[in-house]
Amino acid sequence: MRHRPDAAAELLTVIGDNVARVTSEAALAKLCGVNPIPASSGRTNRHRLNRGGHRQANAALYRIVIVRMRLDERTKTYVTRRTAEGKTKSEIIRCLKRHLIREIWRTTRHLRTQEQTAPAAAA
């Protein structure tokens, strides 16, 4: 059986690989393949996830979201509310992935500030 790195390590590898290319939350979402793409037709207004991006990062996000759906009370409450609103499980997972990207963006702020101050200190 092949060893898979844990989800958090995979995401940090993607983000930390080149911090300069991730300039915004939207750029991170696109890099991980979690940016929404309109998939509407007629009167139906919906979105789907981008099929591109870093597939391992997207798979890591998926694993984190699935675990949160089973164990985290806030996520369970969110899933219950969105299901009552008529959302499908795949739509809920798409929304949760985007929420997770927002959390990661806020949490990794220190990586971007270190990258910006390091070259100035060396000069």
C-alpha positions in Angstrom: 0.0 0.0 0.0 1.4 3.4 -1.0 1.9 6.0 1.7 -0.1 9.2 1.2 1.0 12.4 3.0 -1.6 13.9 5.2 -3.9 16.5 3.7 -2.4 19.5 5.6 1.1 18.7 4.5 0.0 18.4 0.9 -1.7 21.8 1.0 1.3 23.5 2.6 3.5 22.0 0.0 1.4 23.5 -2.8 1.2 27.0 -1.1 4.8 27.1 0.1 6.2 25.8 -3.1 6.1 29.4 -4.6 4.4 31.9 -2.3 4.7 34.7 -4.9 2.3 33.0 -7.3 -0.5 32.9 -4.8 -1.4 36.6 -4.7 -5.0 36.4 -3.5 -7.6 34.0 -2.0 -9.0 33.6 -5.5 -5.6 32.7 -6.9 -5.2 30.0 -4.2 -8.7 28.7 -5.0 -7.8 28.5 -8.7 -4.5 26.8 -7.9 -6.3 24.1 -5.9 -9.1 23.8 -8.4 -11.8 25.1 -6.1 -12.8 28.2 -7.9 -16.5 28.2 -9.0 -17.4 28.1 -12.6 -20.9 29.1 -13.7 -22.8 26.0 -15.0 -26.2 27.6 -15.4 -28.7 26.9 -18.1 -32.2 28.3 -18.6 -33.7 29.2 -15.2 -31.2 27.1 -13.3 -28.5 29.1 -11.6 -25.7 27.0 -10.2 -21.9 26.6 -10.2 -19.4 23.7 -10.5 -15.8 23.4 -9.4 -12.9 24.0 -11.8 -11.6 20.7 -13.1 -8.1 22.1 -13.4 -5.7 23.0 -10.7 -3.4 20.9 -8.5 -5.3 17.6 -8.2 -3.5 16.4 -5.1 -4.4 19.7 -3.3 -8.0 19.3 -4.4 -8.0 15.7 -3.1 -6.6 16.9 0.2 -9.3 19.5 0.5 -11.9 16.9 -0.2 -10.5 14.6 2.5 -10.5 17.5 5.0 -14.1 18.4 4.2 -15.4 14.8 4.4 -13.8 14.4 7.9 -15.2 17.7 9.0 -18.7 16.7 7.8 -18.5 13.6 10.0 -16.8 15.1 13.1 -17.0 18.9 13.3 -20.2 20.2 14.9 -20.2 23.6 13.0 -19.8 21.7 9.7 -22.6 19.3 10.6 -24.9 22.3 11.4 -23.9 23.9 8.1 -24.6 20.7 6.1 -28.0 20.3 7.8 -29.0 23.9 7.0 -27.8 23.7 3.4 -29.6 20.4 2.9 -32.8 22.0 4.2 -32.3 24.8 1.6 -32.3 22.1 -1.1 -28.6 21.9 -1.9 -27.2 18.5 -3.0 -24.3 16.9 -1.2 -21.9 17.7 -4.0 -22.9 21.4 -3.9 -22.4 21.5 -0.2 -18.9 19.9 -0.6 -18.1 22.6 -3.2 -19.1 25.4 -0.8 -17.2 23.8 2.1 -14.0 23.5 0.0 -14.2 27.2 -0.8 -14.8 28.0 2.9 -11.8 25.9 3.7 -9.6 27.8 1.2 -10.7 31.0 3.0 -9.5 29.6 6.3 -6.2 28.4 4.8 -5.7 31.8 3.2 -6.1 33.6 6.5 -4.0 31.0 8.4 -1.1 31.1 6.0 -0.8 34.9 6.1 2.5 34.7 7.9 4.1 32.8 5.0 3.4 35.6 2.6 4.6 38.3 5.0 7.9 36.4 5.6 8.4 36.0 1.9 8.0 39.8 1.4 10.2 40.9 4.2 13.0 38.3 3.6 14.4 39.9 0.4 14.3 43.4 1.9 16.3 42.3 4.9 19.0 40.7 2.8 19.5 43.8 0.6 
